[in-house]
Amino acid sequence: MMSMKNVFIIILAALILVLLESCAMTVDVRVQRLPAMNTAGIRRLAIMPFQTSDNSQLQQETAQFITAAVTQRIMEANHFIMVDPTEIQRLQQKGESIENHVDAVFTGQIITLNLRDSSHREEQYNTKTGLPYYVTVYDRDVELIFSYSLKRSRDGSLIGVVTKQAKNNDSAETREKLRTGSDLLRPFIDWELRSIARDVAPYMTTETRTLMDEKSKNKILKTQMKDVYTIVTQGSYKTGLNAYLRIYEEWNNFAAGYNAAVLYEVLGDLENAIRMMRSLSDETGNPRAFEELMRLEKTLQDQETLAGVYQDSRSQLDKLIAQQVGLITEKLPKNAAIAVVNNSKLEADLADTIAAGLISGLQAQGIAIVDRNNTALLEAEKRYQSSGAVRDEDFVSIGNEAGVHIFVLIEITGTSNLRRLQVHLLDVERGIVIYQTPQSDEMNL
């Protein structure tokens, strides 16, 4: 007869086996993520001192602590060029524009800071006599609500705002032994700000992906899948991927195909991960494959944004010039001689800078540019900048005289933070506009 001890060992072994089999098979992957706020194009950042709602010492100390903590954490992200906030304050006090000095300004304020002291009587017992007695216990409660926001210096537009709350309390046998409000708040402020860099800057994070187990009764297939997972747990992801692909090809097994797609992602090959997962989703209609496909496509989109926008350190002006060079090149007829003309009555110097940038970029594409010193072209610019009266019909006449096939006409509308670049291409022979920039914020300067 089996002893109780042996029965217990068998039951324990069975439980362990069940637990092992039920444990999810996972692999880790390092992923770069977009920040919570859309800070694309922002390189120069100024972190301003947090503002207080009153002049109490506790608020002043708390504001200084939050400002220092925010500055340290955002600097650690190593993404922005930090601008001295005192320089921004100086420019603002003089009523001058800060646009040429900083791309965005980080500001914060204390909304509420309440510190409340109280006391209560607490019953205790004498350990010798067992009789009750009462003592006075002193309490201190502190609660803080603060917010921070990010604004573009170009137009003052709000990028995002976040509100945080921190609270704590303390009790002591005397009022003097209670911790100060600052001491009570600081660890909780640190906790609330632990991920502030992720609000404003791209970041790397480790995420977990779950592999699928084979649930069929096919012993050969189950053995093959377990053998591959053993390889994966040893960190041999490439070998594991090839093994899953072989199993998928041999058995047309969903789990093997799914795991292959996961390992493609772990190895940094998002395009093949998407291709594999899309094939599984289309062939089987499996909702898990579809959900993963959506996630992978969003990840690829984010990676493209990170590579194309967040890692582009060019100024807004340089980006616009490069963008227009590409678009103009696509619209031009073959072998067209073009002239780039400053057609702007406002911000003539800035328009000249843009014209020079377009000429340089278009010449690099092998496009023939009519010399801007051409007498007819100079007269056209002079007439428009002084009167704003040069019409497209006039440019057609000037173009025929100067041997121009296409005019690239540059104009700047609006002023200060509302400046916008407008470009349109005028076909001299047909007398029609063949391209013009959209009236959208992407053209803001």
C-alpha positions in Angstrom: 0.0 0.0 0.0 1.3 3.4 -0.9 2.3 5.6 2.0 0.8 9.0 2.6 4.3 10.5 2.0 4.5 9.0 -1.4 1.0 10.1 -2.3 1.9 13.7 -1.2 5.1 13.6 -3.4 3.1 12.4 -6.4 0.5 15.1 -5.9 3.2 17.8 -5.5 5.0 16.6 -8.7 1.7 16.7 -10.6 1.0 20.2 -9.4 4.5 21.4 -10.4 4.0 19.8 -13.8 0.7 21.6 -14.3 2.2 24.9 -13.2 5.1 24.5 -15.5 2.8 23.7 -18.4 0.5 26.6 -17.6 3.3 29.2 -17.4 3.3 31.5 -20.4 6.3 31.2 -22.7 7.7 34.7 -23.1 10.6 36.6 -24.6 11.7 40.2 -24.0 12.2 42.8 -26.7 13.7 46.3 -26.5 11.5 48.9 -28.1 11.8 52.7 -28.6 8.5 54.5 -27.9 7.1 57.9 -28.8 6.6 60.3 -25.9 3.1 61.0 -24.5 3.3 64.6 -25.9 3.9 65.3 -29.6 7.3 67.0 -29.3 8.3 66.3 -32.9 10.6 69.0 -34.2 11.5 70.3 -30.8 15.2 70.4 -30.0 15.7 73.5 -27.9 13.8 73.4 -24.6 13.7 75.8 -21.7 12.4 74.6 -18.3 11.0 77.5 -16.4 10.8 77.7 -12.6 7.6 76.4 -11.2 5.1 79.0 -10.1 3.5 79.2 -6.7 -0.1 80.1 -5.7 1.1 81.9 -2.6 4.4 83.1 -1.2 4.6 80.7 1.7 8.0 79.1 2.5 6.6 75.6 1.9 5.3 76.5 -1.6 8.6 78.2 -2.4 10.6 75.2 -1.3 8.3 72.8 -3.1 8.4 74.7 -6.3 12.2 74.8 -6.3 12.3 71.0 -5.6 9.9 70.2 -8.4 11.8 72.4 -10.9 15.1 70.8 -10.0 13.6 67.3 -10.2 12.0 68.0 -13.6 15.1 69.5 -15.0 17.3 66.6 -13.9 15.0 63.9 -15.3 14.5 65.6 -18.7 18.2 66.3 -19.0 18.9 62.6 -18.4 16.8 61.7 -21.4 19.6 63.3 -23.5 17.2 64.4 -26.2 17.0 68.2 -26.0 19.4 71.1 -26.1 18.6 72.8 -22.8 18.2 76.6 -22.9 18.9 78.8 -19.9 15.5 79.8 -18.5 16.9 83.1 -17.2 17.6 84.1 -20.8 14.0 83.4 -21.8 12.7 85.4 -18.8 14.9 88.3 -19.8 13.5 88.3 -23.4 10.0 88.0 -22.1 10.4 90.9 -19.7 11.7 93.1 -22.6 8.7 92.0 -24.7 11.0 90.3 -27.3 10.3 87.2 -29.2 11.8 84.0 -27.9 11.2 82.0 -31.1 14.8 82.3 -32.4 16.2 81.1 -29.0 14.0 78.1 -28.1 11.5 75.7 -29.7 9.4 75.0 -26.7 8.9 76.2 -23.1 8.2 73.9 -20.2 6.2 75.6 -17.4 4.6 74.4 -14.2 2.6 75.6 -11.3 1.5 74.6 -7.9 -2.3 74.6 -7.9 -2.9 73.6 -4.3 -0.7 72.9 -1.3 -2.4 72.2 2.0 -0.7 71.3 5.3 -3.0 70.5 8.2 -1.9 69.8 11.8 -4.3 68.2 14.2 -4.3 65.9 17.3 -6.3 63.1 18.7 -6.5 61.2 21.9 -5.6 57.5 21.7 -6.3 54.8 24.3 -3.4 52.6 25.4 -3.0 50.0 28.1 -0.5 49.7 31.0 1.3 46.5 30.5 1.7 45.9 34.2 -1.7 46.9 35.5 -3.7 46.2 32.4 -5.5 49.5 33.0 -6.2 51.9 30.1 -4.8 55.4 29.8 -4.9 58.1 27.1 -2.2 59.9 25.3 -2.3 62.8 22.8 -1.1 61.9 19.3 -0.1 64.7 16.9 -0.9 64.4 13.2 0.2 66.2 10.1 -1.4 65.8 6.7 -0.1 67.4 3.5 -1.6 67.4 0.0 -0.1 68.8 -3.2 -1.7 69.3 -6.6 0.6 70.6 -9.4 0.5 70.8 -13.1 3.0 71.2 -16.0 2.6 72.0 -19.6 4.6 72.4 -22.8 4.1 75.2 -25.4 5.7 75.8 -28.7 7.5 79.1 -28.8 6.6 79.6 -32.5 2.9 80.2 -32.0 2.3 79.6 -28.3 0.3 76.4 -29.1 -0.2 74.0 -26.2 1.4 70.6 -26.8 0.2 69.0 -23.6 -0.7 69.5 -20.0 -0.4 67.1 -17.1 -1.8 67.3 -13.5 -0.2 65.4 -10.6 -1.1 64.9 -7.0 1.0 64.0 -4.0 -0.1 63.5 -0.4 1.4 62.0 2.8 0.8 62.1 6.6 2.8 61.6 9.8 2.0 61.0 13.5 4.2 61.6 16.5 4.0 61.9 20.3 5.0 65.5 20.2 4.4 68.2 17.5 8.2 68.8 17.3 8.8 65.3 16.2 6.5 65.6 13.2 8.3 65.6 9.8 8.2 68.8 7.9 5.9 69.3 5.0 8.8 69.3 2.6 10.1 66.0 4.0 6.7 64.4 3.7 6.2 65.6 0.1 9.5 65.0 -1.6 9.5 61.2 -1.9 6.0 61.3 -3.4 6.9 64.1 -5.8 9.8 62.0 -6.9 7.4 59.1 -7.4 5.0 61.2 -9.5 7.8 62.5 -11.7 9.5 59.2 -12.2 8.4 59.0 -15.8 8.2 62.6 -16.8 10.9 62.2 -19.4 8.6 59.8 -21.2 6.0 62.6 -21.4 8.3 64.7 -23.6 11.1 62.6 -25.1 11.4 59.2 -27.0 12.5 56.4 -24.7 13.6 52.8 -24.7 11.7 50.2 -22.8 11.7 46.4 -22.4 8.4 44.7 -23.3 7.3 41.1 -23.0 6.0 39.1 -25.9 4.2 35.8 -25.3 4.8 32.8 -27.5 2.1 30.3 -28.3 2.2 26.7 -27.1 1.1 23.8 -29.2 -2.3 22.5 -27.8 -2.9 19.7 -30.3 -2.5 16.0 -29.4 0.1 15.6 -32.1 3.0 14.3 -30.0 5.6 14.8 -32.7 4.6 18.4 -33.3 4.4 19.1 -29.6 7.9 17.7 -29.1 9.2 19.8 -31.9 7.6 23.0 -30.5 9.0 22.4 -27.0 12.5 21.7 -28.4 12.4 25.1 -30.2 11.2 26.9 -27.1 14.2 25.5 -25.2 16.4 26.9 -27.9 14.6 30.3 -27.6 15.0 30.4 -23.8 18.8 30.0 -24.3 18.8 33.3 -26.3 19.3 31.7 -29.7 16.5 33.7 -31.3 17.7 33.4 -34.9 18.0 29.6 -34.6 14.6 29.5 -33.0 13.1 31.6 -35.7 14.4 29.3 -38.5 13.1 26.3 -36.6 9.6 27.8 -36.2 9.6 28.6 -39.9 10.5 25.0 -40.8 7.7 23.7 -38.5 5.2 26.2 -40.1 6.2 25.1 -43.6 6.0 21.4 -42.7 2.8 21.4 -40.6 1.1 24.7 -41.6 0.9 25.2 -37.8 -0.6 28.5 -36.6 1.4 28.6 -33.3 4.7 28.1 -35.2 3.9 30.8 -37.6 2.8 33.1 -34.8 6.0 32.5 -32.8 8.1 33.1 -36.0 6.4 36.5 -36.4 7.2 37.3 -32.7 10.8 36.4 -33.1 11.1 38.5 -36.3 10.1 41.5 -34.1 12.5 40.5 -31.3 15.3 40.4 -33.9 14.3 43.9 -35.2 12.7 42.8 -38.5 9.3 44.5 -38.3 8.5 44.2 -42.0 8.8 40.4 -42.0 7.0 40.2 -38.6 4.1 42.1 -40.2 4.2 40.1 -43.4 4.0 36.8 -41.4 1.3 38.0 -39.0 -0.8 39.4 -41.8 -0.6 36.1 -43.7 -1.7 34.2 -40.5 -4.6 36.7 -39.9 -5.8 36.5 -43.6 -5.6 32.7 -43.8 -7.2 31.9 -40.4 -9.2 34.9 -39.3 -7.7 34.3 -35.9 -8.4 37.4 -33.7 -5.2 37.1 -31.8 -3.2 37.3 -35.1 -5.2 40.3 -36.1 -4.6 42.1 -32.8 -0.9 41.5 -33.1 -0.9 42.7 -36.7 -2.5 46.0 -35.6 0.1 46.4 -32.8 3.0 45.6 -35.2 1.8 48.0 -37.8 1.4 50.8 -35.1 5.0 50.0 -33.9 6.4 50.3 -37.5 4.6 53.6 -37.9 6.0 54.8 -34.6 9.5 53.7 -35.7 9.2 55.6 -38.9 8.1 58.7 -37.0 11.0 58.4 -34.7 13.5 58.0 -37.5 12.0 60.7 -39.8 10.9 63.4 -37.3 12.4 63.0 -33.8 15.9 62.3 -35.0 15.8 65.1 -37.5 17.6 68.0 -35.9 17.1 70.5 -38.7 15.2 73.7 -38.1 11.6 74.2 -39.2 12.8 76.5 -42.0 15.3 73.9 -43.3 12.7 71.2 -43.2 10.2 73.3 -45.2 12.8 74.1 -47.8 13.9 70.5 -48.2 10.2 69.4 -48.4 9.4 72.0 -51.1 12.5 71.1 -53.1 11.2 67.5 -53.2 7.6 68.5 -54.1 8.7 71.0 -56.8 11.0 68.5 -58.4 8.1 66.1 -58.7 5.8 68.7 -60.4 8.3 70.1 -62.9 8.1 69.1 -66.6 11.3 67.7 -68.1 14.0 70.1 -69.1 12.1 73.1 -67.8 14.1 76.3 -67.1 12.8 77.7 -63.8 13.1 81.0 -61.9 12.7 81.3 -58.2 11.2 84.7 -57.4 10.7 86.4 -54.0 7.1 87.4 -54.5 6.5 88.5 -50.9 5.7 91.9 -49.7 6.1 90.8 -46.1 9.3 89.4 -44.6 11.4 90.0 -47.7 14.6 89.0 -46.1 13.2 85.7 -44.9 11.7 85.1 -48.3 15.1 85.7 -49.9 16.7 83.1 -47.5 14.0 80.6 -48.6 14.6 81.5 -52.3 18.3 80.9 -51.9 17.7 77.5 -50.2 15.3 76.4 -52.9 17.7 77.4 -55.6 20.5 75.5 -54.0 18.3 72.4 -53.5 16.9 72.4 -57.0 20.3 72.9 -58.6 21.5 69.9 -56.6 18.7 67.9 -58.4 20.2 69.0 -61.8 17.4 71.5 -62.6 18.2 74.5 -64.7 17.8 77.8 -62.8 17.5 81.2 -64.6 19.9 83.6 -63.0 18.1 85.8 -60.4 20.1 88.8 -61.6 18.2 88.7 -64.9 17.0 92.3 -65.4 13.3 91.3 -65.9 13.3 89.1 -62.8 14.8 91.8 -60.6 12.2 94.3 -61.9 9.4 91.8 -61.1 10.6 91.3 -57.5 11.1 95.1 -57.0 7.6 95.9 -58.4 5.9 93.3 -56.2 7.7 94.1 -53.0 6.9 97.8 -53.4 3.3 97.5 -54.6 2.1 93.9 -54.4 0.6 94.5 -57.8 2.4 92.0 -60.0 -0.2 89.5 -61.4 0.3 86.0 -62.8 -0.3 87.5 -66.2 2.6 89.9 -65.7 4.9 87.0 -64.8 3.9 85.2 -68.0 5.0 88.2 -69.9 8.2 88.4 -67.9 8.9 84.7 -68.3 8.6 84.8 -72.1 11.1 87.7 -72.1 13.6 86.0 -69.7 13.3 82.5 -71.2 11.6 81.0 -68.1 9.3 78.0 -68.4 8.2 77.7 -64.8 8.1 80.4 -62.1 8.6 79.3 -58.4 6.8 82.2 -56.6 7.6 82.6 -52.9 5.3 84.5 -50.5 5.1 84.8 -46.8 1.8 85.6 -45.2 1.0 86.5 -41.6 3.4 88.0 -39.1 5.3 86.9 -36.0 4.1 83.5 -34.7 1.5 83.2 -37.5 3.9 83.4 -40.5 3.2 80.8 -43.2 5.2 80.0 -46.3 3.3 79.9 -49.6 4.8 78.6 -52.8 3.1 78.2 -56.2 4.4 77.1 -59.6 3.3 79.1 -62.6 3.5 77.5 -66.0 4.5 80.4 -68.3 3.5 78.7 -71.6 0.0 77.7 -70.4 -0.4 80.6 -68.0 -1.7 78.3 -65.2 -0.7 77.4 -61.7 0.4 73.7 -61.6 1.2 73.5 -57.9 0.6 75.4 -54.7 1.3 74.7 -51.1 -1.7 73.8 -48.8 -3.1 76.3 -46.4 -2.2 74.2 -43.4 -0.1 74.4 -40.2 2.6 72.3 -41.7 3.7 75.4 -43.7 4.1 77.5 -40.6 7.5 79.1 -40.2 
